[in-house]
């Protein structure tokens, strides 16, 4: 395999050997774990040709020509065909109920189901329009990247992998869309156009499988460099052999199967330079104009002494496997016992005539009998075990079925907002924790964008002008009249009117309003 060259990495703080080692460790140790988290969340339908390393012994029968990702957690008695099953062409029933995905979506819905309000805290007497321009610029950038959907995707990836990063790209866009620099007081004019400036800032959500953080040895919370490693498909055809490229196209089709060309991409970001490799060859090297790593790291839930945060999927995997096993066992029991079976003794051609109303058999054997067995029967211990597994999933995730709209008779009499809060206390507490973590990350992202705008000269600001405040809406339905009464009391107590309007979602320049 071609290795990287040390001269091209001179300004990044890495050398070729270390970069090779980081990529190898990521692929061999970290990537399989991250792929497992995604598989249990997504639970993809996998056809035989799509399963990595699939073989003829794996379960792909004619009646069900696919496999679900969560089937990997089932014991061999389900996944490997028994001799009797191979003889009769039947397989054991497999039941997969994905109790992970809907919980992840519910947590995201509670945290970011409604737009939040973002307000600039900049105070500059010489530039009274600065807060409004900051809010307009941030609103235009976030809207160009999907608005509230951008943050929902970020929260979902963080919930699956434990963390999510956002990379700000400005250099390539600045070359493609050159704009004149403005003076420190030019933003007071009416010429400030956020829609024209927004294309300069590209926010890229970095999922964990692509990210290789290079941490500072003395502080796990700081980055020395940031490496992206991924494979990219091109709009080019690549044949399986060099011989296929040397012969005419009609002959090449018979000796090789063409496919889209795929290249290995590696990007090394450091405070001073950005280096890009394709198939381990240097293709681009740019100075980092921002003078800092343009990466915002967001932990899903804080995990002390680790760069990664806590994943919401990981603790649910053992319980999900146990639930799938018990559901599959019950399906096989129901299949075996739901239909009555008959054992005929001493009756000729008993197996050639169906058992049903009006059917008669004749025999001279006085010892002939017909015995009935089978039929579904109650199994309280099995039902109790499955119910306890569902309760364990509720406690571990903090998401109960009522949060997704499934009502049960044990929820009590929900006649008030407080009663609903008690029932959803675990989910609401986790939502507040996640809002603290993601809110701090969004604030750092806004500060990074404003820093880049200052460096590029499109919106000059001071460091103290780059602070923002996020006002989150309540995740539960509220009484509008009661909220307005509380807002009126806050104004009477002296709370600024703009802040009260922002908390109500009526801020005139909110970043993420629909």
Secondary structure in CASP SS format (residue, H / E / C, confidence):
PFRMAT SS
TARGET T0000
AUTHOR 0000-0000-0000
METHOD secondary structure of the structure
MODEL  1
X C 1.00
X C 1.00
X C 1.00
X C 1.00
X C 1.00
X C 1.00
X H 1.00
X H 1.00
X H 1.00
X C 1.00
X C 1.00
X C 1.00
X C 1.00
X C 1.00
X C 1.00
X H 1.00
X H 1.00
X H 1.00
X H 1.00
X H 1.00
X H 1.00
X H 1.00
X H 1.00
X H 1.00
X H 1.00
X H 1.00
X H 1.00
X H 1.00
X H 1.00
X H 1.00
X H 1.00
X H 1.00
X H 1.00
X H 1.00
X H 1.00
X H 1.00
X H 1.00
X H 1.00
X H 1.00
X H 1.00
X H 1.00
X H 1.00
X C 1.00
X C 1.00
X E 1.00
X E 1.00
X C 1.00
X H 1.00
X H 1.00
X H 1.00
X C 1.00
X C 1.00
X C 1.00
X C 1.00
X C 1.00
X C 1.00
X C 1.00
X C 1.00
X C 1.00
X C 1.00
X E 1.00
X C 1.00
X C 1.00
X E 1.00
X C 1.00
X C 1.00
X E 1.00
X E 1.00
X H 1.00
X H 1.00
X H 1.00
X H 1.00
X H 1.00
X C 1.00
X C 1.00
X H 1.00
X H 1.00
X H 1.00
X H 1.00
X C 1.00
X C 1.00
X C 1.00
X H 1.00
X H 1.00
X H 1.00
X H 1.00
X H 1.00
X H 1.00
X C 1.00
X C 1.00
X C 1.00
X C 1.00
X C 1.00
X C 1.00
X C 1.00
X C 1.00
X C 1.00
X C 1.00
X C 1.00
X C 1.00
X H 1.00
X H 1.00
X H 1.00
X H 1.00
X H 1.00
X H 1.00
X H 1.00
X H 1.00
X H 1.00
X H 1.00
X H 1.00
X H 1.00
X C 1.00
X C 1.00
X C 1.00
X C 1.00
X E 1.00
X E 1.00
X E 1.00
X E 1.00
X C 1.00
X C 1.00
X C 1.00
X C 1.00
X C 1.00
X C 1.00
X C 1.00
X C 1.00
X C 1.00
X H 1.00
X H 1.00
X H 1.00
X H 1.00
X H 1.00
X H 1.00
X H 1.00
X H 1.00
X H 1.00
X H 1.00
X H 1.00
X H 1.00
X H 1.00
X H 1.00
X H 1.00
X C 1.00
X C 1.00
X C 1.00
X H 1.00
X H 1.00
X H 1.00
X H 1.00
X H 1.00
X H 1.00
X H 1.00
X H 1.00
X H 1.00
X H 1.00
X H 1.00
X H 1.00
X H 1.00
X H 1.00
X C 1.00
X E 1.00
X E 1.00
X E 1.00
X E 1.00
X E 1.00
X E 1.00
X E 1.00
X C 1.00
X H 1.00
X H 1.00
X H 1.00
X H 1.00
X H 1.00
X H 1.00
X C 1.00
X C 1.00
X C 1.00
X C 1.00
X C 1.00
X C 1.00
X C 1.00
X C 1.00
X C 1.00
X H 1.00
X H 1.00
X H 1.00
X C 1.00
X C 1.00
X C 1.00
X C 1.00
X C 1.00
X H 1.00
X H 1.00
X H 1.00
X H 1.00
X H 1.00
X C 1.00
X C 1.00
X C 1.00
X E 1.00
X E 1.00
X E 1.00
X E 1.00
X E 1.00
X C 1.00
X H 1.00
X H 1.00
X H 1.00
X E 1.00
X E 1.00
X E 1.00
X E 1.00
X E 1.00
X E 1.00
X C 1.00
X C 1.00
X E 1.00
X E 1.00
X E 1.00
X E 1.00
X E 1.00
X E 1.00
X E 1.00
X E 1.00
X E 1.00
X E 1.00
X E 1.00
X E 1.00
X E 1.00
X E 1.00
X E 1.00
X E 1.00
X E 1.00
X E 1.00
X E 1.00
X E 1.00
X C 1.00
X C 1.00
X C 1.00
X H 1.00
X H 1.00
X H 1.00
X H 1.00
X H 1.00
X C 1.00
X C 1.00
X H 1.00
X H 1.00
X H 1.00
X H 1.00
X H 1.00
X H 1.00
X H 1.00
X C 1.00
X C 1.00
X C 1.00
X E 1.00
X E 1.00
X E 1.00
X E 1.00
X E 1.00
X E 1.00
X E 1.00
X E 1.00
X E 1.00
X E 1.00
X E 1.00
X C 1.00
X C 1.00
X C 1.00
X E 1.00
X E 1.00
X E 1.00
X E 1.00
X E 1.00
X E 1.00
X C 1.00
X C 1.00
X E 1.00
X E 1.00
X E 1.00
X E 1.00
X E 1.00
X E 1.00
X E 1.00
X C 1.00
X C 1.00
X C 1.00
X C 1.00
X C 1.00
X C 1.00
X C 1.00
X E 1.00
X E 1.00
X E 1.00
X E 1.00
X E 1.00
X C 1.00
X C 1.00
X C 1.00
X C 1.00
X C 1.00
X C 1.00
X C 1.00
X C 1.00
X C 1.00
X C 1.00
X C 1.00
X C 1.00
X C 1.00
X C 1.00
X H 1.00
X H 1.00
X H 1.00
X H 1.00
X H 1.00
X H 1.00
X H 1.00
X H 1.00
X H 1.00
X H 1.00
X H 1.00
X H 1.00
X H 1.00
X H 1.00
X H 1.00
X H 1.00
X H 1.00
X H 1.00
X H 1.00
X H 1.00
X H 1.00
X H 1.00
X H 1.00
X H 1.00
X C 1.00
X C 1.00
X E 1.00
X E 1.00
X E 1.00
X E 1.00
X E 1.00
X E 1.00
X C 1.00
X C 1.00
X C 1.00
X C 1.00
X H 1.00
X H 1.00
X H 1.00
X C 1.00
X C 1.00
X C 1.00
X C 1.00
X C 1.00
X C 1.00
X C 1.00
X C 1.00
X C 1.00
X C 1.00
X C 1.00
X C 1.00
X C 1.00
X C 1.00
X C 1.00
X C 1.00
X E 1.00
X E 1.00
X E 1.00
X E 1.00
X E 1.00
X E 1.00
X C 1.00
X C 1.00
X C 1.00
X C 1.00
X C 1.00
X H 1.00
X H 1.00
X H 1.00
X H 1.00
X H 1.00
X H 1.00
X H 1.00
X H 1.00
X H 1.00
X H 1.00
X H 1.00
X H 1.00
X H 1.00
X H 1.00
X H 1.00
X H 1.00
X H 1.00
X H 1.00
X C 1.00
X C 1.00
X C 1.00
X H 1.00
X H 1.00
X H 1.00
X H 1.00
X C 1.00
X C 1.00
X C 1.00
X C 1.00
X C 1.00
X C 1.00
X C 1.00
X C 1.00
X C 1.00
X C 1.00
X C 1.00
X C 1.00
X H 1.00
X H 1.00
X H 1.00
X H 1.00
X H 1.00
X H 1.00
X H 1.00
X C 1.00
X H 1.00
X H 1.00
X H 1.00
X H 1.00
X H 1.00
X H 1.00
X H 1.00
X H 1.00
X H 1.00
X H 1.00
X H 1.00
X H 1.00
X H 1.00
X H 1.00
X H 1.00
X H 1.00
X H 1.00
X H 1.00
X H 1.00
X H 1.00
X H 1.00
X H 1.00
X H 1.00
X H 1.00
X H 1.00
X H 1.00
X H 1.00
X H 1.00
X H 1.00
X H 1.00
X H 1.00
X H 1.00
X C 1.00
X C 1.00
X C 1.00
X C 1.00
X C 1.00
X C 1.00
X H 1.00
X H 1.00
X H 1.00
X H 1.00
X C 1.00
X E 1.00
X E 1.00
X E 1.00
X E 1.00
X C 1.00
X C 1.00
X C 1.00
X C 1.00
X C 1.00
X C 1.00
X C 1.00
X C 1.00
X H 1.00
X H 1.00
X H 1.00
X H 1.00
X H 1.00
X H 1.00
X H 1.00
X H 1.00
X H 1.00
X H 1.00
X H 1.00
X H 1.00
X H 1.00
X H 1.00
X C 1.00
X C 1.00
X C 1.00
X H 1.00
X H 1.00
X H 1.00
X H 1.00
X H 1.00
X H 1.00
X H 1.00
X H 1.00
X C 1.00
X C 1.00
X C 1.00
X C 1.00
X C 1.00
X C 1.00
X C 1.00
X C 1.00
X C 1.00
X C 1.00
END
